[in-house]
Amino acid sequence: MMGMVTELNEIALARFRAQIMAQLQELRETGAAGQAARAVVELDQQSVGRLSRMDALQNQAMAKAQQARREVEALRLTRALARIEAGEYGYCDSCGDDLPEGRLSLDPAATRCVSCARG
């Protein structure tokens, strides 16, 4: 099948490793930047009105949810690095077929081919 590879070569693996490392670094930087948004919200009515507090609590909840999504993505990427090191990268976890390089370029942490991911 066109676009499929029987085995990823070292150049492709190095490219995916670098892409994964860059995404992990970006997640770390974004998480550090959002740390203030996840801080405890002060409940001092003198300094912040009720609606402002509600907004602050909502913003805090959204920041925590974003951090949780970043942590899940970081785990996926870390597992992808482990698969590269173990020589198990680029194969579908469900059917065992090779994952197309295009799919891995879009999502280097992908573990399933498109067919298995749909079903």
C-alpha positions in Angstrom: 0.0 0.0 0.0 1.4 3.4 -0.9 2.5 5.5 2.0 3.0 2.5 4.2 6.4 1.4 5.3 7.4 -2.0 6.4 9.8 -0.6 9.0 10.7 2.9 9.9 14.3 3.7 9.1 16.7 5.4 11.5 16.3 8.8 9.9 12.5 8.6 10.3 12.8 7.4 13.9 15.2 10.2 14.7 12.7 12.7 13.1 9.8 11.3 15.2 12.0 11.3 18.3 12.9 15.0 17.8 9.2 15.8 17.1 8.1 14.1 20.3 10.8 15.8 22.4 9.8 19.2 21.0 6.1 18.5 21.8 7.0 17.4 25.3 9.1 20.6 25.8 6.2 22.7 24.6 3.8 21.0 27.0 6.2 21.7 29.9 6.5 25.3 29.0 2.8 25.8 28.5 2.1 24.0 31.8 4.6 26.3 33.6 3.0 29.4 32.1 -0.5 28.3 33.2 0.6 27.6 36.8 -0.7 31.0 38.1 -4.2 30.4 36.6 -4.4 27.2 38.6 -3.5 28.9 41.9 -6.0 29.1 44.8 -8.6 31.8 44.3 -8.8 34.3 47.1 -12.3 34.7 48.6 -11.8 38.2 50.0 -14.9 40.1 49.1 -13.3 43.4 49.7 -10.7 43.0 47.0 -12.8 41.0 44.4 -16.5 41.2 43.7 -18.7 38.1 43.6 -18.9 37.9 39.8 -15.1 38.4 39.6 -14.6 35.6 42.0 -16.9 33.3 40.0 -15.0 34.2 36.9 -11.7 33.4 38.7 -13.1 30.1 39.9 -14.3 29.2 36.4 -10.9 30.2 34.9 -9.1 28.1 37.6 -11.3 25.1 36.7 -10.6 25.5 33.0 -6.8 25.9 33.7 -6.9 22.7 35.8 -8.7 20.8 33.0 -6.2 22.1 30.4 -3.3 20.9 32.7 -4.9 17.4 33.0 -5.1 17.2 29.1 -1.5 18.3 28.9 -0.5 15.6 31.4 -2.4 12.9 29.4 -0.7 14.1 26.2 2.8 14.1 27.9 2.2 10.5 29.0 1.2 9.5 25.4 4.4 11.1 24.1 6.6 9.6 26.8 5.2 6.1 26.0 5.9 6.8 22.3 9.5 7.5 23.2 9.7 4.2 25.1 8.3 2.4 22.1 11.0 3.9 19.9 13.7 2.8 22.3 12.2 -0.7 22.5 12.0 -1.0 18.7 8.2 -1.3 18.9 7.3 2.1 17.4 5.2 2.4 14.3 3.0 -0.6 14.6 -0.7 -0.8 15.4 -1.5 -2.0 18.9 -4.7 -3.7 17.6 -3.8 -5.4 14.3 0.0 -5.2 14.2 0.1 -3.5 10.8 2.6 -0.7 10.1 1.4 2.8 10.8 1.8 5.1 7.8 4.5 7.8 8.3 1.9 10.4 7.5 -0.2 9.3 10.4 2.8 9.4 12.7 3.8 12.8 11.4 0.3 14.2 12.5 0.3 12.3 15.8 3.7 10.8 16.7 2.1 9.1 19.7 -0.5 7.3 17.6 -0.8 3.6 18.6 -3.5 2.4 16.2 -4.0 2.5 12.5 -7.0 4.5 11.1 -9.1 1.4 10.6 -8.6 0.1 14.1 -9.1 3.6 15.6 -12.5 3.9 13.8 -13.8 0.6 14.9 
